[in-house]
Amino acid sequence: MASLAKLAPVMISYCLHRAGNAAVLTGFTTPAQVTQNLTPPAHNLTGGDLDFIRDTAGDIQQRLDAAGEVFLDEMQAPQP
């Protein structure tokens, strides 16, 4: 679980790097998760880190799409 706690701040930081006007909404159920979400990563993300995360997240999304796992915000709107 400790490594998952370290992943949250990295992913939040990555999301904030994606756009200059980004906002990240996170969920939590315990006070420890609030602290976890507000703690910055151990180091500033490098360009290589950001590329790795983008590529990895893209691979995961492709696998989900291939398996038919579609998120509601990705569903096409009904055509008239």
Secondary structure, DSSP 8 states (H G I E B T S, - for coil): -HHHHHHHHHHHHHHHHS-TT-------SSHHHHHHHHS--SS---HHHHHHHHHHHHHHHHHHHHTT---GGGS-----
